[in-house]
Amino acid sequence: MAGLPEDWPDAEEVSGPFRVTPGFVVFVAALVLPALIALAVFVGASLVANEVYAADRASVSRVQEKAGFDSQAESTNVATWKRALVGVCPLH
């Protein structure tokens, strides 16, 4: 091999068990964490989507009955975090 020093080990010469170092654990966690977060958001939005959409339909029907424009005050019967979670998930 051209360009490598003479004391550079070849692939066959390197021996020893595979070691799990803290750096390796951080690297694997950085690769897996975004997928786990996306899965958690999807599952969470799936669990609360029906409730949010039902509250939206109910608030729209109430607003149409009252013929008023105070729809924000009427649609607060679902927690804000549930609306945000459904709004964040692009599949819902």
N, CA, C and O of each residue as an XYZ file, in Angstrom:
368
protein
N       0.837     -1.168      0.000
C       0.000      0.000      0.000
C       0.888      1.239      0.000
O       1.793      1.387      0.822
N       0.607      2.094     -0.920
C       1.399      3.301     -1.028
C       0.832      4.377     -0.118
O      -0.385      4.506      0.005
N       1.691      5.140      0.511
C       1.266      6.269      1.311
C       1.072      5.975      2.785
O       0.990      6.915      3.576
N       0.996      4.738      3.187
C       0.810      4.407      4.595
C       2.169      4.151      5.235
O       3.047      3.556      4.611
N       2.346      4.597      6.473
C       3.611      4.299      7.151
C       3.757      2.802      7.383
O       2.775      2.059      7.386
N       4.952      2.393      7.570
C       5.234      0.964      7.747
C       4.632      0.406      9.031
O       4.274     -0.771      9.077
N       4.513      1.225     10.074
C       3.986      0.712     11.332
C       2.451      0.787     11.404
O       1.871      0.498     12.451
N       1.799      1.168     10.315
C       0.334      1.223     10.268
C      -0.213     -0.199     10.249
O       0.212     -0.995      9.411
N      -1.148     -0.554     11.148
C      -1.610     -1.945     11.189
C      -2.556     -2.251     10.025
O      -3.379     -1.418      9.645
N      -2.431     -3.423      9.484
C      -3.368     -3.877      8.462
C      -4.651     -4.344      9.141
O      -4.694     -4.522     10.358
N      -5.677     -4.535      8.349
C      -6.963     -4.948      8.909
C      -6.873     -6.312      9.573
O      -7.562     -6.571     10.559
N      -6.038     -7.173      9.044
C      -5.912     -8.509      9.626
C      -5.141     -8.484     10.937
O      -5.320     -9.369     11.773
N      -4.291     -7.492     11.128
C      -3.462     -7.424     12.332
C      -4.222     -6.855     13.531
O      -3.870     -7.137     14.676
N      -5.259     -6.057     13.277
C      -6.009     -5.451     14.374
C      -6.873     -6.537     15.001
O      -7.705     -7.153     14.333
N      -6.666     -6.757     16.272
C      -7.447     -7.780     16.950
C      -7.953     -7.229     18.269
O      -7.496     -6.189     18.743
N      -8.877     -7.922     18.837
C      -9.426     -7.515     20.118
C     -10.934     -7.435     20.020
O     -11.490     -7.305     18.929
N     -11.583     -7.513     21.147
C     -13.049     -7.473     21.151
C     -13.560     -6.064     20.843
O     -12.863     -5.067     21.030
N     -14.778     -6.026     20.374
C     -15.432     -4.753     20.126
C     -15.753     -4.108     21.464
O     -16.334     -4.747     22.342
N     -15.381     -2.854     21.621
C     -15.633     -2.153     22.882
C     -16.708     -1.093     22.683
O     -16.678     -0.330     21.718
N     -17.636     -1.059     23.592
C     -18.679     -0.036     23.578
C     -18.197      1.112     24.456
O     -18.154      1.007     25.682
N     -17.839      2.198     23.804
C     -17.338      3.361     24.522
C     -18.466      4.379     24.690
O     -19.482      4.288     24.000
N     -18.308      5.328     25.579
C     -19.333      6.371     25.731
C     -19.576      7.147     24.428
O     -20.707      7.540     24.140
N     -18.541      7.362     23.664
C     -18.708      8.051     22.391
C     -19.569      7.259     21.421
O     -20.379      7.836     20.695
N     -19.400      5.949     21.404
C     -20.205      5.093     20.541
C     -21.668      5.114     20.974
O     -22.565      5.137     20.131
N     -21.910      5.106     22.267
C     -23.277      5.143     22.790
C     -23.946      6.465     22.406
O     -25.111      6.472     22.009
N     -23.228      7.578     22.518
C     -23.768      8.878     22.144
C     -24.057      8.916     20.643
O     -25.079      9.461     20.226
N     -23.180      8.351     19.839
C     -23.371      8.320     18.396
C     -24.625      7.533     18.022
O     -25.426      7.991     17.207
N     -24.794      6.376     18.601
C     -25.981      5.559     18.313
C     -27.242      6.257     18.810
O     -28.271      6.230     18.135
N     -27.174      6.876     19.970
C     -28.335      7.606     20.499
C     -28.700      8.767     19.581
O     -29.883      9.039     19.374
N     -27.710      9.450     19.033
C     -27.983     10.567     18.122
C     -28.624     10.082     16.827
O     -29.383     10.821     16.200
N     -28.333      8.866     16.426
C     -28.942      8.313     15.226
C     -30.376      7.842     15.479
O     -31.235      7.978     14.608
N     -30.634      7.296     16.649
C     -31.924      6.675     16.947
C     -32.934      7.666     17.532
O     -34.137      7.504     17.331
N     -32.466      8.677     18.244
C     -33.355      9.588     18.956
C     -34.358     10.315     18.058
O     -35.525     10.395     18.439
N     -33.986     10.846     16.900
C     -35.001     11.499     16.058
C     -36.129     10.561     15.630
O     -37.285     10.978     15.566
N     -35.812      9.324     15.342
C     -36.848      8.366     14.956
C     -37.776      8.074     16.134
O     -38.986      7.945     15.947
N     -37.233      7.971     17.329
C     -38.068      7.721     18.506
C     -38.969      8.912     18.813
O     -40.123      8.733     19.202
N     -38.453     10.119     18.641
C     -39.270     11.312     18.870
C     -40.400     11.382     17.849
O     -41.542     11.681     18.199
N     -40.081     11.106     16.585
C     -41.118     11.127     15.538
C     -42.188     10.081     15.817
O     -43.375     10.345     15.626
N     -41.787      8.912     16.262
C     -42.750      7.863     16.587
C     -43.640      8.273     17.757
O     -44.847      8.029     17.738
N     -43.050      8.891     18.769
C     -43.829      9.334     19.928
C     -44.833     10.415     19.539
O     -45.967     10.407     20.018
N     -44.428     11.343     18.677
C     -45.347     12.388     18.225
C     -46.486     11.777     17.419
O     -47.643     12.160     17.589
N     -46.167     10.835     16.547
C     -47.201     10.196     15.724
C     -48.200      9.438     16.589
O     -49.409      9.577     16.406
N     -47.710      8.645     17.520
C     -48.606      7.865     18.379
C     -49.434      8.790     19.266
O     -50.633      8.571     19.442
N     -48.806      9.818     19.822
C     -49.547     10.758     20.664
C     -50.626     11.487     19.891
O     -51.743     11.649     20.383
N     -50.303     11.925     18.688
C     -51.303     12.614     17.863
C     -52.421     11.660     17.453
O     -53.578     12.069     17.353
N     -52.091     10.415     17.219
C     -53.125      9.430     16.877
C     -54.100      9.227     18.027
O     -55.297      9.039     17.812
N     -53.584      9.265     19.242
C     -54.438      9.034     20.404
C     -55.396     10.190     20.670
O     -56.504      9.964     21.157
N     -54.998     11.417     20.365
C     -55.835     12.564     20.705
C     -56.493     13.217     19.496
O     -57.259     14.165     19.669
N     -56.227     12.751     18.288
C     -56.745     13.409     17.079
C     -58.268     13.405     17.038
O     -58.878     14.422     16.708
N     -58.881     12.295     17.362
C     -60.350     12.224     17.308
C     -60.993     13.217     18.268
O     -61.991     13.856     17.935
N     -60.423     13.340     19.447
C     -60.956     14.280     20.434
C     -60.825     15.732     19.955
O     -61.740     16.538     20.127
N     -59.691     16.047     19.360
C     -59.467     17.410     18.867
C     -60.410     17.723     17.715
O     -61.021     18.792     17.684
N     -60.531     16.805     16.775
C     -61.410     17.043     15.625
C     -62.878     17.116     16.047
O     -63.644     17.899     15.485
N     -63.270     16.316     17.021
C     -64.646     16.384     17.520
C     -64.911     17.724     18.190
O     -65.983     18.303     18.015
N     -63.957     18.217     18.946
C     -64.120     19.521     19.588
C     -64.183     20.626     18.551
O     -64.940     21.584     18.712
N     -63.395     20.505     17.486
C     -63.445     21.509     16.413
C     -64.812     21.499     15.730
O     -65.386     22.555     15.462
N     -65.327     20.300     15.452
C     -66.641     20.220     14.817
C     -67.727     20.792     15.729
O     -68.635     21.484     15.268
N     -67.626     20.496     17.025
C     -68.616     21.003     17.977
C     -68.538     22.522     18.087
O     -69.569     23.189     18.172
N     -67.338     23.070     18.087
C     -67.207     24.523     18.204
C     -67.703     25.213     16.944
O     -68.284     26.296     17.022
N     -67.484     24.603     15.780
C     -67.976     25.189     14.532
C     -69.497     25.174     14.519
O     -70.121     26.150     14.103
N     -70.098     24.087     14.968
C     -71.564     24.030     14.972
C     -72.145     25.024     15.973
O     -73.185     25.628     15.712
N     -71.483     25.198     17.114
C     -71.957     26.184     18.084
C     -71.846     27.598     17.535
O     -72.728     28.430     17.745
N     -70.757     27.857     16.834
C     -70.566     29.189     16.264
C     -71.609     29.450     15.188
O     -72.136     30.558     15.082
N     -71.904     28.433     14.392
C     -72.920     28.613     13.357
C     -74.297     28.840     13.975
O     -75.098     29.605     13.438
N     -74.574     28.185     15.090
C     -75.856     28.373     15.756
C     -75.966     29.773     16.352
O     -77.016     30.410     16.262
N     -74.894     30.244     16.952
C     -74.916     31.562     17.571
C     -74.742     32.679     16.551
O     -75.121     33.822     16.807
N     -74.161     32.346     15.380
C     -73.846     33.333     14.342
C     -72.944     34.417     14.901
O     -73.055     35.586     14.530
N     -72.049     34.019     15.798
C     -71.092     34.954     16.375
C     -69.690     34.657     15.879
O     -69.456     33.694     15.148
N     -68.772     35.501     16.291
C     -67.392     35.328     15.837
C     -66.454     34.991     16.978
O     -65.242     35.146     16.831
N     -66.959     34.545     18.089
C     -66.138     34.229     19.246
C     -65.807     32.740     19.253
O     -66.106     32.044     20.223
N     -65.198     32.250     18.185
C     -64.933     30.814     18.061
C     -63.793     30.349     18.951
O     -63.758     29.184     19.348
N     -62.854     31.242     19.275
C     -61.734     30.838     20.117
C     -62.212     30.531     21.537
O     -61.734     29.583     22.161
N     -63.130     31.309     22.036
C     -63.626     31.074     23.392
C     -64.442     29.790     23.457
O     -64.459     29.120     24.490
N     -65.108     29.445     22.382
C     -65.935     28.244     22.371
C     -65.109     26.973     22.202
O     -65.542     25.906     22.638
N     -63.930     27.057     21.581
C     -63.182     25.847     21.244
C     -62.103     25.506     22.261
O     -61.164     24.782     21.931
N     -62.208     26.001     23.476
C     -61.184     25.729     24.479
C     -61.495     24.504     25.326
O     -60.891     24.332     26.384
N     -62.414     23.648     24.899
C     -62.758     22.485     25.703
C     -61.782     21.322     25.496
O     -61.975     20.258     26.084
N     -60.745     21.499     24.680
C     -59.688     20.502     24.518
C     -58.383     21.162     24.941
O     -58.144     22.333     24.643
N     -57.547     20.411     25.631
C     -56.291     20.967     26.132
C     -55.438     21.511     24.992
O     -55.445     20.977     23.883
N     -54.715     22.563     25.281
C     -53.888     23.224     24.272
C     -52.796     22.301     23.759
O     -52.461     22.337     22.575
N     -52.238     21.477     24.633
C     -51.154     20.595     24.187
C     -51.660     19.557     23.196
O     -50.915     19.117     22.320
N     -52.935     19.160     23.331
C     -53.491     18.195     22.379
C     -53.633     18.829     21.004
O     -53.307     18.208     19.992
N     -54.122     20.069     20.965
C     -54.225     20.770     19.680
C     -52.848     20.966     19.055
O     -52.679     20.802     17.846
N     -51.870     21.317     19.879
C     -50.512     21.531     19.366
C     -49.915     20.241     18.843
O     -49.250     20.242     17.808
N     -50.140     19.142     19.540
C     -49.595     17.858     19.115
C     -50.184     17.430     17.782
O     -49.451     16.955     16.914
N     -51.476     17.584     17.598
C     -52.111     17.234     16.329
C     -51.646     18.192     15.246
O     -51.477     17.787     14.096
N     -51.436     19.455     15.592
C     -50.962     20.425     14.611
C     -49.530     20.191     14.184
O     -49.168     20.497     13.048
N     -48.707     19.655     15.070
C     -47.298     19.415     14.751
C     -47.136     18.197     13.855
O     -46.283     18.188     12.968
N     -47.944     17.175     14.078
C     -47.799     15.921     13.333
C     -48.321     16.121     11.907
O     -49.508     16.389     11.722
N     -47.456     15.996     10.902
C     -47.900     16.248      9.530
C     -48.846     15.185      8.997
O     -49.512     15.421      7.989
N     -48.930     14.037      9.627
C     -49.798     12.967      9.154
C     -51.206     13.084      9.713
O     -52.091     12.329      9.311
N     -51.431     14.013     10.630
C     -52.761     14.195     11.197
C     -53.228     15.548     10.823
O     -54.336     15.941     11.188
